[in-house]
Amino acid sequence: MLNVVLLEPEIPPNTGNIGRLCLATGSVLHLIEPLGFSLDDRMLKRAGLDYWAHVNVKRWPDWDTFEAAQEVHARMFFLTTKSERAYWSAAFEEGDYMVFGRETRGLPEGLLREHQARCLTIPMAPETRSLNLATSVGIVLFEAVRQLRA
């Protein structure tokens, strides 16, 4: 099982789509507050369709609580545009966590500095600032699934 972590997501349709991706891959979706929406939001449910009720969602009040609850040897990868290491260079393993930041700001600088050795990026043309969050999760999550099923 893989884990997708959204740190303070802001846009309900992105989270709904990511929930569907997690359900399709048997992954757990971790939502770290504050959320930019309610889990009752109709846009979230619209994007997640009738799948949302079946998604394995774990909600956390903040990063510190989430991090403290994980096993000492939990492997976390932090996705950011501020890394040179491509996501496909990681050798994903069962139980890995893929951590994504807010749609408007990404992951906090302090978190990136603290986990610099585990930062990954999705290479893209220089004139592209970033990709949609749900698209980014799909790209990285399915690479991990591909590696594990190969």
C-alpha positions as CSV (number, residue, x, y, z in Angstrom):
1,M,0.0,0.0,0.0
2,L,1.2,3.5,-0.8
3,N,0.4,6.8,0.9
4,V,-0.5,10.1,-0.6
5,V,-0.2,13.1,1.8
6,L,-1.8,16.5,1.0
7,L,-0.4,19.2,3.3
8,E,-3.1,21.9,3.6
9,P,-4.9,21.3,0.3
10,E,-6.9,24.3,-0.9
11,I,-9.0,23.3,-3.9
12,P,-11.8,20.7,-3.3
13,P,-11.9,19.3,-6.9
14,N,-8.2,18.5,-6.7
15,T,-8.7,16.5,-3.5
16,G,-11.7,14.7,-4.9
17,N,-9.7,13.7,-8.0
18,I,-6.8,12.6,-5.8
19,G,-9.2,10.5,-3.7
20,R,-10.2,8.7,-6.8
21,L,-6.6,8.1,-7.7
22,C,-6.0,6.7,-4.2
23,L,-9.0,4.4,-4.5
24,A,-7.9,3.2,-7.9
25,T,-4.4,2.3,-6.6
26,G,-5.4,1.0,-3.2
27,S,-3.5,3.9,-1.6
28,V,-4.3,5.8,1.6
29,L,-5.0,9.5,1.4
30,H,-3.7,11.6,4.3
31,L,-5.2,15.1,4.6
32,I,-3.3,17.5,6.9
33,E,-5.2,20.5,8.2
34,P,-6.1,23.2,7.8
35,L,-8.0,22.3,4.7
36,G,-9.2,25.1,2.4
37,F,-12.7,23.5,2.3
38,S,-15.0,21.2,4.2
39,L,-15.0,17.5,3.5
40,D,-18.8,18.0,3.0
41,D,-18.0,20.4,0.1
42,R,-20.1,19.5,-3.0
43,M,-17.2,20.3,-5.3
44,L,-15.1,17.7,-3.5
45,K,-17.9,15.1,-3.8
46,R,-18.5,16.0,-7.4
47,A,-14.9,15.4,-8.3
48,G,-14.8,12.2,-6.2
49,L,-18.1,11.1,-7.6
50,D,-19.6,8.2,-5.7
51,Y,-16.1,6.9,-5.0
52,W,-15.4,9.3,-2.1
53,A,-17.2,7.2,0.4
54,H,-14.8,4.3,-0.4
55,V,-11.6,6.2,-0.2
56,N,-9.3,5.4,2.7
57,V,-8.9,8.9,4.1
58,K,-7.0,9.8,7.3
59,R,-7.3,13.3,8.6
60,W,-4.6,15.0,10.7
61,P,-4.9,18.3,12.6
62,D,-1.3,19.4,11.6
63,W,2.0,18.2,10.2
64,D,3.6,17.5,13.7
65,T,0.8,15.2,14.7
66,F,1.0,13.3,11.4
67,E,4.7,13.0,11.5
68,A,4.8,11.8,15.1
69,A,2.2,9.1,14.3
70,Q,4.4,7.5,11.6
71,E,6.9,4.7,12.2
72,V,10.5,5.8,12.7
73,H,11.6,4.2,9.5
74,A,8.7,5.5,7.4
75,R,10.0,6.6,4.0
76,M,8.6,10.0,2.9
77,F,9.2,11.7,-0.5
78,F,8.5,15.4,-0.8
79,L,7.4,16.6,-4.2
80,T,8.5,20.1,-5.1
81,T,9.6,22.2,-8.0
82,K,12.7,23.2,-5.9
83,S,14.6,19.9,-6.5
84,E,16.7,18.6,-9.4
85,R,16.0,14.9,-8.6
86,A,13.4,13.4,-10.9
87,Y,10.6,11.4,-9.3
88,W,11.5,8.4,-11.5
89,S,14.9,8.1,-9.9
90,A,13.3,7.1,-6.6
91,A,13.0,3.4,-5.9
92,F,9.6,3.3,-4.4
93,E,8.6,0.6,-1.8
94,E,5.4,-0.6,-0.3
95,G,4.3,1.8,2.5
96,D,6.1,4.9,1.1
97,Y,4.6,8.3,1.6
98,M,4.4,10.9,-1.2
99,V,4.0,14.4,0.3
100,F,2.5,17.2,-1.7
101,G,1.9,20.8,-0.7
102,R,-0.7,23.5,-1.2
103,E,-1.8,24.3,-4.7
104,T,-0.7,28.0,-4.4
105,R,2.5,27.6,-2.4
106,G,3.8,24.1,-2.4
107,L,5.5,22.6,0.6
108,P,7.0,24.9,3.3
109,E,10.7,25.8,2.9
110,G,11.6,24.5,6.3
111,L,10.1,21.1,5.5
112,L,12.0,21.0,2.3
113,R,15.3,21.9,4.0
114,E,14.7,19.3,6.7
115,H,14.1,16.5,4.2
116,Q,16.3,17.7,1.3
117,A,17.6,14.2,0.6
118,R,14.0,13.0,0.0
119,C,12.9,15.8,-2.3
120,L,11.7,14.9,-5.8
121,T,10.5,16.9,-8.8
122,I,8.5,16.3,-12.0
123,P,10.8,17.7,-14.7
124,M,9.0,20.1,-17.1
125,A,9.8,22.9,-19.5
126,P,11.4,25.9,-17.9
127,E,8.5,28.2,-18.8
128,T,6.1,26.0,-16.8
129,R,5.9,27.1,-13.2
130,S,4.0,24.0,-11.9
131,L,1.4,21.4,-12.7
132,N,-2.1,20.9,-11.3
133,L,-1.9,19.1,-7.9
134,A,-4.1,16.2,-9.0
135,T,-2.1,15.7,-12.2
136,S,1.2,15.7,-10.2
137,V,-0.1,13.1,-7.7
138,G,-1.3,11.0,-10.6
139,I,2.1,11.1,-12.3
140,V,4.1,10.2,-9.2
141,L,1.6,7.7,-7.8
142,F,1.4,5.7,-10.9
143,E,5.2,5.6,-11.3
144,A,5.3,4.1,-7.8
145,V,2.6,1.6,-8.7
146,R,4.4,0.7,-12.0
147,Q,7.7,0.1,-10.1
148,L,5.9,-2.1,-7.4
149,R,4.0,-4.1,-10.0
150,A,7.0,-4.6,-12.4
